[in-house]
Amino acid sequence: MNKIQKIIIKKMADGYTQAEVAGYLKEREIMPNSLSMIEKELIKLKKEHGALTLIHLFRLLIKKGHLKV
């Protein structure tokens, strides 16, 4: 996972919505930071890890050690 993907996953695991993650990135002047980019990164991550849903993606990332609970 790249830096942006890690931030997106961490913030969403903390309960942020996609729009809130976009706001978080904008506040910190991290680019790219659009809602569309977040949606695209999540789609990439789901395909990369073979996940069908976001919940499935989080489960797989926890199992692989990419996300800690």
C-alpha positions as CSV (number, residue, x, y, z in Angstrom):
1,M,0.0,0.0,0.0
2,N,1.1,3.5,-0.7
3,K,1.1,6.4,1.8
4,I,-2.3,7.8,0.7
5,Q,-3.9,4.3,0.8
6,K,-2.6,3.8,4.3
7,I,-4.1,7.1,5.5
8,I,-7.4,6.3,3.8
9,I,-7.6,2.9,5.4
10,K,-6.5,4.1,8.9
11,K,-9.0,7.0,8.9
12,M,-11.9,4.8,7.7
13,A,-11.0,2.2,10.3
14,D,-11.3,5.0,12.9
15,G,-14.8,5.8,11.7
16,Y,-14.3,8.5,9.1
17,T,-16.5,8.7,6.1
18,Q,-14.9,9.0,2.6
19,A,-15.9,12.7,2.6
20,E,-14.3,13.2,6.0
21,V,-11.1,11.5,4.8
22,A,-11.0,13.9,1.9
23,G,-11.4,16.8,4.3
24,Y,-8.6,15.5,6.5
25,L,-6.3,15.2,3.5
26,K,-7.2,18.8,2.3
27,E,-6.6,20.3,5.8
28,R,-3.1,18.8,5.8
29,E,-2.5,19.8,2.1
30,I,-1.9,16.2,1.2
31,M,-2.5,15.7,-2.5
32,P,-4.4,14.1,-4.2
33,N,-7.3,14.6,-1.8
34,S,-10.6,14.5,-3.8
35,L,-13.5,12.2,-2.9
36,S,-13.2,10.6,-6.3
37,M,-9.6,9.7,-5.7
38,I,-10.5,8.1,-2.4
39,E,-13.2,6.0,-4.1
40,K,-10.7,5.0,-6.8
41,E,-8.1,4.0,-4.3
42,L,-10.6,1.9,-2.3
43,I,-11.6,0.1,-5.6
44,K,-7.9,-0.5,-6.3
45,L,-7.3,-1.9,-2.8
46,K,-10.4,-4.2,-3.0
47,K,-9.2,-5.6,-6.4
48,E,-5.6,-6.0,-5.2
49,H,-6.7,-7.9,-2.1
50,G,-9.6,-9.8,-3.6
51,A,-12.2,-8.1,-1.4
52,L,-15.9,-7.9,-2.3
53,T,-16.8,-5.1,0.2
54,L,-15.1,-2.6,2.4
55,I,-15.7,-4.8,5.4
56,H,-14.2,-7.7,3.6
57,L,-11.2,-5.5,2.7
58,F,-10.7,-4.4,6.3
59,R,-10.8,-8.1,7.4
60,L,-8.2,-9.1,4.9
61,L,-5.9,-6.2,5.8
62,I,-6.1,-7.1,9.4
63,K,-5.4,-10.7,8.6
64,K,-2.4,-9.8,6.5
65,G,-1.1,-7.4,9.2
66,H,-1.6,-4.2,7.2
67,L,-4.2,-2.9,9.7
68,K,-4.1,-3.2,13.4
69,V,-7.2,-3.2,15.6
